[in-house]
Amino acid sequence: MKNFGWTREAERLNGLLAMLGIMAAMGSYALTGQVIPGVW
């Protein structure tokens, strides 16, 4: 079972999506002053 679990591609995609989510949260907070607009 070669490449079972964490692979370089999976880690890279996970990191990219995490950075995208953090940037989206920061942008949302900068524009609205709320972490999740309409909730907090």
RATA-V685967 format. One record per pair of residues at least 6 apart in sequence whose C-alpha atoms are under 7 Angstrom apart, sorted by the first residue. I is the first residue (numbers start at 0). J is the second residue. Records with the same first field share a line. If there is no record, write none. Layout:
I=J ; J
This chain:
24=34
27=33 ; 34
28=34
33=39
